[in-house]
């Protein structure tokens, strides 16, 4: 299935079924899914380069270990930590979760 061929309402309902708390954010989620379907990526994420390395150091992992656990290449992580690139929206969300709840690394 191509990314532009997905059914927004089906995905939205599946997300809410999986996590009922998302019902409180249904309008925003639907808008985001429609943007994705239409290939409109209006959000630009920016994160301080020191914050990325601080999150990694907080969980006590090397760059290669941390990159492997969050599913990115070591070169991507290095680029984030050096301020050459910014994590995508999903990666930024994951970094925020790890920062707030480092124990989540046990589940990655």
DRENPA-3360 file (N, C-alpha, C; in nm, 2 decimals, always signed):
BEGIN
1 = XXXXXXXX = +0.08/-0.12/+0.00/+0.00/+0.00/+0.00/+0.09/+0.12/+0.00 ~ +0.06/+0.22/-0.09/+0.13/+0.34/-0.09/+0.09/+0.43/+0.02 ~ +0.18/+0.51/+0.07/+0.14/+0.60/+0.18/+0.02/+0.69/+0.16 ~ +0.00/+0.73/+0.03/-0.11/+0.82/+0.00/-0.24/+0.74/-0.02 ~ -0.24/+0.61/-0.01/-0.36/+0.53/-0.03/-0.42/+0.48/+0.10 ~ -0.37/+0.52/+0.21/-0.43/+0.47/+0.34/-0.56/+0.54/+0.38 ~ -0.64/+0.47/+0.45/-0.77/+0.52/+0.50/-0.75/+0.59/+0.63 ~ -0.77/+0.72/+0.63/-0.75/+0.80/+0.75/-0.83/+0.75/+0.87;
9 = XXXXXXXX = -0.96/+0.73/+0.84/-1.05/+0.69/+0.95/-1.02/+0.55/+1.01 ~ -0.98/+0.46/+0.92/-0.95/+0.33/+0.97/-0.82/+0.33/+1.06 ~ -0.72/+0.41/+1.02/-0.60/+0.42/+1.11/-0.64/+0.49/+1.24 ~ -0.72/+0.60/+1.23/-0.76/+0.67/+1.35/-0.83/+0.58/+1.45 ~ -0.92/+0.50/+1.40/-1.00/+0.41/+1.48/-0.91/+0.31/+1.54 ~ -0.81/+0.26/+1.47/-0.72/+0.16/+1.52/-0.63/+0.22/+1.63 ~ -0.59/+0.34/+1.61/-0.51/+0.41/+1.71/-0.59/+0.42/+1.84 ~ -0.71/+0.47/+1.83/-0.79/+0.49/+1.95/-0.83/+0.36/+2.01;
17 = XXXXXXXX = -0.85/+0.26/+1.94/-0.88/+0.12/+1.99/-0.76/+0.08/+2.07 ~ -0.64/+0.10/+2.02/-0.52/+0.06/+2.09/-0.49/+0.14/+2.21 ~ -0.52/+0.27/+2.21/-0.49/+0.36/+2.32/-0.61/+0.45/+2.33 ~ -0.71/+0.42/+2.42/-0.84/+0.49/+2.43/-0.82/+0.64/+2.47 ~ -0.70/+0.67/+2.53/-0.68/+0.81/+2.57/-0.66/+0.90/+2.45 ~ -0.63/+0.84/+2.34/-0.61/+0.92/+2.22/-0.74/+0.98/+2.17 ~ -0.86/+0.93/+2.22/-0.99/+0.98/+2.18/-0.99/+1.13/+2.21 ~ -0.92/+1.18/+2.32/-0.92/+1.32/+2.35/-0.85/+1.40/+2.25;
25 = XXXXXXXX = -0.77/+1.34/+2.16/-0.69/+1.41/+2.06/-0.73/+1.37/+1.92 ~ -0.85/+1.33/+1.91/-0.90/+1.27/+1.78/-0.89/+1.38/+1.67 ~ -0.93/+1.50/+1.69/-0.93/+1.60/+1.59/-0.79/+1.63/+1.54 ~ -0.70/+1.64/+1.63/-0.56/+1.67/+1.60/-0.50/+1.56/+1.52 ~ -0.52/+1.44/+1.57/-0.47/+1.32/+1.51/-0.52/+1.30/+1.36 ~ -0.65/+1.33/+1.35/-0.71/+1.32/+1.21/-0.64/+1.42/+1.12 ~ -0.62/+1.54/+1.17/-0.56/+1.65/+1.09/-0.42/+1.61/+1.05 ~ -0.34/+1.55/+1.14/-0.21/+1.50/+1.11/-0.20/+1.39/+1.01;
33 = XXXXXXXX = -0.30/+1.30/+1.03/-0.30/+1.19/+0.93/-0.34/+1.24/+0.79 ~ -0.43/+1.33/+0.78/-0.46/+1.39/+0.65/-0.34/+1.46/+0.59 ~ -0.27/+1.53/+0.67/-0.15/+1.60/+0.62/-0.05/+1.49/+0.57 ~ -0.03/+1.38/+0.64/+0.06/+1.28/+0.60/+0.01/+1.22/+0.46 ~ -0.12/+1.19/+0.46/-0.17/+1.13/+0.34/-0.15/+1.23/+0.22 ~ -0.17/+1.36/+0.24/-0.15/+1.45/+0.13/+0.00/+1.50/+0.11 ~ +0.09/+1.43/+0.19/+0.23/+1.46/+0.18/+0.26/+1.61/+0.21 ~ +0.19/+1.66/+0.31/+0.21/+1.80/+0.36/+0.27/+1.79/+0.50;
41 = XXXXXXXX = +0.40/+1.82/+0.50/+0.47/+1.80/+0.63/+0.51/+1.94/+0.67 ~ +0.42/+2.01/+0.74/+0.43/+2.15/+0.78/+0.52/+2.17/+0.90 ~ +0.53/+2.07/+0.98/+0.60/+2.08/+1.11/+0.75/+2.07/+1.09 ~ +0.82/+2.16/+1.15/+0.97/+2.15/+1.15/+1.01/+2.13/+1.29 ~ +1.08/+2.03/+1.32/+1.13/+2.00/+1.46/+1.27/+2.06/+1.48 ~ +1.29/+2.12/+1.59/+1.42/+2.17/+1.62/+1.45/+2.13/+1.77 ~ +1.57/+2.08/+1.79/+1.60/+2.04/+1.92/+1.75/+2.08/+1.95 ~ +1.78/+2.13/+2.07/+1.91/+2.17/+2.10/+2.00/+2.05/+2.10;
49 = XXXXXXXX = +2.12/+2.07/+2.03/+2.21/+1.95/+2.01/+2.26/+1.90/+2.15 ~ +2.27/+1.98/+2.25/+2.32/+1.93/+2.38/+2.21/+1.85/+2.44 ~ +2.08/+1.87/+2.41/+1.98/+1.80/+2.47/+1.98/+1.65/+2.43 ~ +2.01/+1.63/+2.30/+2.02/+1.49/+2.25/+2.13/+1.42/+2.32 ~ +2.24/+1.47/+2.33/+2.35/+1.40/+2.40/+2.33/+1.39/+2.55 ~ +2.26/+1.48/+2.61/+2.22/+1.47/+2.75/+2.13/+1.36/+2.77 ~ +2.03/+1.34/+2.68/+1.93/+1.23/+2.69/+2.01/+1.10/+2.68 ~ +2.10/+1.09/+2.59/+2.17/+0.96/+2.57/+2.26/+0.93/+2.69;
57 = XXXXXXXX = +2.33/+1.04/+2.74/+2.41/+1.02/+2.86/+2.33/+0.98/+2.98 ~ +2.21/+1.03/+2.99/+2.12/+1.00/+3.10/+2.09/+0.86/+3.12 ~ +2.08/+0.79/+3.00/+2.05/+0.64/+3.00/+2.18/+0.56/+3.00 ~ +2.30/+0.63/+3.00/+2.43/+0.56/+3.01/+2.47/+0.48/+2.89 ~ +2.44/+0.52/+2.77/+2.47/+0.44/+2.65/+2.57/+0.52/+2.56 ~ +2.65/+0.44/+2.49/+2.74/+0.50/+2.39/+2.65/+0.55/+2.27 ~ +2.71/+0.62/+2.18/+2.64/+0.67/+2.06/+2.58/+0.55/+1.98 ~ +2.67/+0.45/+1.96/+2.63/+0.33/+1.88/+2.52/+0.25/+1.95;
65 = XXXXXXXX = +2.53/+0.23/+2.08/+2.43/+0.16/+2.16/+2.29/+0.23/+2.15 ~ +2.30/+0.36/+2.18/+2.18/+0.44/+2.18/+2.11/+0.44/+2.04 ~ +2.19/+0.47/+1.94/+2.14/+0.47/+1.81/+2.07/+0.34/+1.77 ~ +2.13/+0.23/+1.80/+2.08/+0.10/+1.77/+1.95/+0.08/+1.85 ~ +1.94/+0.12/+1.97/+1.81/+0.10/+2.05/+1.70/+0.18/+2.00 ~ +1.73/+0.30/+1.95/+1.61/+0.39/+1.90/+1.59/+0.37/+1.75 ~ +1.67/+0.29/+1.69/+1.64/+0.26/+1.55/+1.69/+0.36/+1.44 ~ +1.80/+0.42/+1.48/+1.86/+0.52/+1.38/+2.01/+0.48/+1.36;
73 = XXXXXXXX = +2.07/+0.53/+1.26/+2.22/+0.50/+1.24/+2.30/+0.58/+1.33 ~ +2.42/+0.54/+1.36/+2.51/+0.61/+1.45/+2.54/+0.75/+1.38 ~ +2.55/+0.75/+1.25/+2.58/+0.88/+1.19/+2.47/+0.98/+1.20 ~ +2.34/+0.93/+1.20/+2.23/+1.02/+1.22/+2.23/+1.07/+1.36 ~ +2.26/+0.99/+1.46/+2.27/+1.03/+1.60/+2.38/+1.14/+1.62 ~ +2.49/+1.11/+1.56/+2.60/+1.21/+1.57/+2.56/+1.34/+1.50 ~ +2.49/+1.34/+1.39/+2.45/+1.46/+1.33/+2.35/+1.54/+1.42 ~ +2.27/+1.47/+1.49/+2.18/+1.53/+1.58/+2.26/+1.60/+1.69;
81 = XXXXXXXX = +2.35/+1.52/+1.75/+2.43/+1.57/+1.86/+2.52/+1.69/+1.82 ~ +2.56/+1.70/+1.70/+2.65/+1.80/+1.65/+2.57/+1.92/+1.59 ~ +2.43/+1.91/+1.59/+2.35/+2.02/+1.55/+2.34/+2.03/+1.39 ~ +2.39/+1.93/+1.32/+2.39/+1.93/+1.18/+2.25/+1.89/+1.12 ~ +2.18/+1.81/+1.20/+2.04/+1.77/+1.16/+1.95/+1.77/+1.28 ~ +1.82/+1.77/+1.26/+1.73/+1.76/+1.37/+1.65/+1.63/+1.35 ~ +1.61/+1.57/+1.47/+1.53/+1.45/+1.46/+1.40/+1.48/+1.40 ~ +1.34/+1.38/+1.33/+1.21/+1.39/+1.28/+1.11/+1.40/+1.39;
89 = XXXXXXXX = +0.98/+1.43/+1.35/+0.88/+1.44/+1.46/+0.87/+1.31/+1.54 ~ +0.87/+1.20/+1.48/+0.86/+1.07/+1.56/+0.98/+1.05/+1.64 ~ +1.09/+1.07/+1.59/+1.22/+1.06/+1.66/+1.22/+1.15/+1.78 ~ +1.18/+1.27/+1.76/+1.17/+1.37/+1.86/+1.08/+1.33/+1.97 ~ +0.96/+1.28/+1.94/+0.87/+1.23/+2.04/+0.93/+1.12/+2.12 ~ +1.01/+1.03/+2.05/+1.07/+0.92/+2.12/+1.18/+0.97/+2.22 ~ +1.26/+1.07/+2.17/+1.36/+1.13/+2.26/+1.29/+1.20/+2.38 ~ +1.18/+1.27/+2.36/+1.11/+1.33/+2.47/+1.06/+1.22/+2.57;
97 = XXXXXXXX = +1.01/+1.11/+2.52/+0.97/+1.00/+2.61/+1.09/+0.95/+2.69 ~ +1.20/+0.93/+2.62/+1.32/+0.87/+2.69/+1.37/+0.97/+2.80 ~ +1.36/+1.10/+2.76/+1.40/+1.20/+2.86/+1.32/+1.20/+2.98 ~ +1.19/+1.19/+2.97/+1.09/+1.19/+3.08/+1.09/+1.06/+3.15 ~ +1.10/+0.95/+3.08/+1.10/+0.82/+3.14/+1.21/+0.73/+3.08 ~ +1.33/+0.74/+3.14/+1.44/+0.67/+3.08/+1.42/+0.52/+3.09 ~ +1.34/+0.47/+3.18/+1.32/+0.33/+3.18/+1.25/+0.27/+3.06 ~ +1.20/+0.35/+2.97/+1.14/+0.31/+2.85/+1.24/+0.24/+2.76;
105 = XXXX = +1.37/+0.27/+2.78/+1.48/+0.21/+2.70/+1.48/+0.05/+2.72 ~ +1.42/+0.01/+2.83/+1.42/-0.14/+2.86/+1.32/-0.21/+2.76 ~ +1.23/-0.13/+2.70/+1.13/-0.19/+2.61/+1.16/-0.17/+2.46 ~ +1.27/-0.10/+2.43/+1.31/-0.08/+2.29/+1.40/-0.18/+2.24;
% end
